[in-house]
Amino acid sequence: MTDVALTELIHRWTHGDAGALDALLPFVYADLRRLADQQLRSNHGHDTLQPTALIHDVFLRFLGNSPPQFVDRKHFFTTAAKTMRQILIDRLRAQQRDKRGGDWQRVPFLEALALPIDQDVDLFALDQALSELQKLDARVAEVIELRYFGGLEVAEVAALLGVDERTVYRDFAMARAWLRQALA
């Protein structure tokens, strides 16, 4: 197939013609497989990945939300090569992260809360203190519940409550001081 005909099929596919992809694959698959095999041989640490799987991952990315608009055959293959490289790098990063325990860290529960709660705190007293805080300022009590007992990040709490992140930080600081005094 000529480069012009191949470029035409690529253009038709990227502009929504699903039949063009069916027509395109037989002409590019062997080249993509050779490219994938070369990428796998030159990048160590991917012993379990086969060239076919790498090609499929490339097409999954190409078929994603916004497929690339290829200019010609060269652009198609260079983008495929870059995508393969990125897939391999992403796999290595995931392996390294998992190998080292990922983002997991062991922290005592009460320390993770960063609340003025001792290990031997009376949970009944804590519940009463939070109930009193709820009566004084419901939003501040809700910030504590969502942030530390619900495990949400500041941005998530702000979005749920419909307030600015700075407000969540201020509410949290006030709640910490109030709980410290209430539990003392």
C-alpha atoms as one frame of an Amber mdcrd trajectory, in Angstrom:
protein
   0.000   0.000   0.000   1.324   3.442  -0.841   2.062   6.057   1.777  -0.697
   8.258   0.357  -3.314   5.496   0.648  -2.126   4.647   4.145  -2.279   8.318
   5.158  -5.826   8.502   3.757  -6.882   5.498   5.868  -5.278   7.068   8.950
  -7.133  10.343   8.332 -10.452   8.556   7.839  -9.955   6.568  11.050  -9.031
   9.586  13.167 -12.077  11.421  11.853 -14.459   8.708  13.039 -14.611   6.094
  10.269 -14.467   2.771  12.175 -14.231   0.840   8.910 -11.002   2.660   8.089
  -9.412   1.206  11.239 -10.353  -2.309  10.086  -8.769  -1.587   6.721  -5.702
   0.069   8.288  -4.727  -2.649  10.775  -3.520  -5.293   8.297  -1.154  -2.762
   6.733   0.378  -1.400   9.950   0.210  -4.363  12.314   3.449  -6.040  11.209
   5.363  -2.759  11.503   3.829  -2.051  14.909   4.704  -5.562  16.095   8.303
  -5.090  14.969   8.401  -1.717  16.732   6.910  -3.213  19.924   9.375  -6.102
  19.848  12.247  -3.642  19.463  10.965  -1.509  22.361  10.650  -4.564  24.609
  14.131  -5.837  23.759  15.761  -2.450  24.330  13.948  -1.761  27.616  14.639
  -4.349  30.292  12.220  -5.269  33.039   9.241  -6.171  30.869   9.739  -9.910
  30.626   6.048 -10.678  31.075   4.814  -8.241  28.426   4.361  -9.500  24.870
   4.565  -7.282  21.758   0.916  -7.989  20.954  -0.178  -6.768  24.389   1.899
  -3.626  23.979   0.265  -2.927  20.608  -3.167  -3.430  22.158  -2.296  -0.984
  24.941  -1.230   1.560  22.321  -4.539   1.225  20.496  -6.463   1.496  23.749
  -4.768   4.836  24.304  -5.369   5.847  20.701  -9.045   4.946  21.002  -9.414
   6.884  24.256 -11.424  10.045  24.816  -9.589  12.175  22.272  -7.700  10.116
  19.696  -4.668  11.828  18.140  -5.099  13.514  14.777  -2.316  11.971  12.718
  -0.845  13.961   9.849   0.667  11.066   7.924   2.196   7.588   8.178   5.364
   8.903   9.853   3.378  10.792  12.481   1.331   7.655  13.177   4.396   5.479
  13.768   6.338   8.067  15.772   3.303   8.605  17.997   2.926   4.834  18.379
   6.610   4.539  19.372   6.309   7.363  21.918   3.141   5.823  23.320   4.875
   2.442  23.656   7.748   4.072  25.487   5.337   5.872  27.828   3.450   2.632
  28.533   6.715   0.884  29.400   7.802   3.750  31.662   4.420   3.777  33.389
   4.741   0.027  34.005   8.239   0.446  35.470   7.081   3.255  37.749   4.197
   1.121  38.977   6.523  -1.821  39.592   8.968   0.352  41.529   6.177   1.925
  43.546   4.642  -1.466  44.377   8.055  -2.964  45.103   8.698  -0.284  47.684
   5.259  -0.499  49.267   3.660   2.171  47.110   2.433   5.164  49.049   1.631
   3.011  52.073   3.090   4.124  55.348   2.477   2.757  58.818   1.334   5.522
  61.111  -0.521   5.074  64.381  -4.197   5.886  63.912  -4.384   8.691  66.454
  -1.187  10.241  65.134  -2.601  10.155  61.612  -5.633  12.067  62.795  -3.419
  14.858  64.152  -6.110  15.560  66.691  -5.436  16.272  70.367  -6.455  12.717
  71.271  -4.284  10.635  73.540  -3.988   6.878  73.194  -6.013   6.387  76.376
  -8.720   8.942  75.556 -12.237   8.233  76.671 -14.089   7.762  73.390 -17.343
   8.572  75.122 -15.914  11.958  76.152 -14.680  12.526  72.598 -18.137  11.767
  71.237 -19.693  14.194  73.699 -17.145  16.866  72.766 -17.921  16.457  69.079
 -21.650  16.630  69.857 -21.082  19.913  71.731 -19.009  21.228  68.840 -21.838
  20.247  66.487 -24.215  22.433  68.510 -21.809  25.392  68.451 -20.784  25.157
  64.805 -22.142  22.335  62.680 -19.807  22.993  59.746 -16.675  22.860  61.904
 -17.787  19.540  63.402 -18.535  18.255  59.927 -15.055  19.261  58.763 -13.562
  17.095  61.530 -15.840  14.177  60.692 -15.189  14.331  56.941 -11.499  15.097
  57.146 -10.363  12.662  59.781 -13.057  10.142  60.378 -14.046  10.025  56.710
 -10.457  10.255  55.422 -11.178  12.970  52.858  -8.595  15.464  51.644  -9.059
  19.185  52.243 -10.093  19.786  48.620 -12.700  17.031  48.834 -14.120  18.417
  52.087 -14.261  21.893  50.570 -16.090  20.586  47.514 -18.586  18.613  49.607
 -19.346  21.528  51.893 -19.297  24.113  49.126 -16.666  26.273  50.806 -13.173
  27.433  49.994 -10.190  25.297  51.017  -8.936  28.135  53.240 -12.222  27.933
  55.131 -11.674  24.220  55.718  -8.170  24.927  57.049  -9.503  27.654  59.390
 -12.353  25.434  60.587  -9.944  22.616  61.258  -7.587  24.839  63.254 -10.490
  26.116  65.316 -11.803  22.567  65.883  -8.396  21.326  67.010  -8.093  24.123
  69.550 -11.648  23.613  70.783 -11.228  19.818  71.095  -7.896  20.245  72.874
  -9.585  22.447  75.456 -12.708  20.272  75.732 -10.714  17.069  76.240  -8.184
  18.586  78.688
